[in-house]
Amino acid sequence: MELEEQVMTLIISAGSCRSMLMEAMRHSRNGEFEQAEQLVEQARGALHAAHAVQTQLIEADAGEGKLPVQIVMVHAQDHVMNAVLLMDLTQEMIAIHRRLPPVATSCSPSAAMAC
């Protein structure tokens, strides 16, 4: 896999992970824990794919500066870092939501931001 392809894989995998985790938190907030957990597992797969590419890049560089550092590479690493952080936060939010009483299934216009 070429460097550009690896960088794009990092961005796409981490972005997919992030999207799934945000959706998981929405399900969790609504008390839909089974759906939330399924999305977390799917996100874990996307994050694993990103981590595998990241490991390949680290091994190819061998800490010797063999790979060129480009803005898009930094951008890709930022996406991966955010996905890792969001994974931890999502798991914490799901645990918190499990301890809270269920929320109403319909929202009034004044409470729309909470839904």
N, C-alpha and C positions, 0 to 999 in steps of 0.2 A: 504494500500500500504506500503510495506517495505521501510526502509530508502534507501537502495541501489537503489530500483526502483524509488523512488522519486528523488534521485540525478541524475539518468540517464534521467529521464523525464525532469528535468531542463536543462541538457546539450543538449538533443535532441531538445526540444522546442526552446530554445534560439538559437541554431545553425540553425534551420530551419528559424527562424525569421531573423537572420543575412543574410542568403543566399537570402531570398526573398527581403530584403531591398537593398542588393547590386545589385540585378537584377533590382529592381525598379529604382535605380539611373542610371543604364545603359539605361533603357527605357527613363527616363527623359532627360538624356543628348542628346538622339536622337529625342527629341520632341514628344515622344510617352507617353503623360501624362495620358491618360486613362488606359493604361496597368500599368504604374507606380503606379497610385492610387489604382488599383485593388490589386497589389502586397503589397502595404502598408497595405491595409485592411486585407489581408491574414496574413501578418506578425503580425499585431495587435492581431489577434486570437491566433497565436502561442505564442506571448508574454503574452497574458492573461492566457494561459494555464500554462506557466512557473510561472507567478505571483501567480496563485492559489496554486500551489505546494509549492512555497516559503512561502506563508502565512500559509499553513498547518505546515510547518517545524517550523516557528516562534512560532505559537501557541503551538505546541508540546513541544518546548523548554521552553516557558514561561519566557524567560530571566534568567533562573536558571541554565543553563549549563547542561540540561538533555540529550541533544543530543551530541554524540561524534563529535568533530571537526576533520575531516580527510582531507587530501590533496584533495581528489576528491570532497569533499563538497565545499572547497574553490574554486576549479576549476569551479565547477558548478555555484557558485555565481558570479564568474568573467564573465562567459558566459552571465549570466542574465544582469549584469551591462553593459556589452558591447552592448547587444541587446537594452537595454533602451536608451543608448547614441546614438546608430546608428539610432534608430527610430527618435529621435529629429533631428539629422543631416540630415537624408534622407528627412524629411519634409522641412527643410530649403533649401536643395539643389534643391528640386523640385520647391519650390517657386522662387529660383534664376533662375533656368532654364526657367521657364515660362516668365521671364522678358527679357531673352536674345533673340537675333535674331536666327532663325532656323539655324542649321548646315547643311552642304552639306551631301547628303545621301551616297556618295561614298568617299573613302579615298585614297589619293595617298600614296605610300610607305613612303614618308618622314613625312606624317601626321598620320601614323598608330597609334601612341601612343595616339593621341587625340580622336580616334574613339571608 
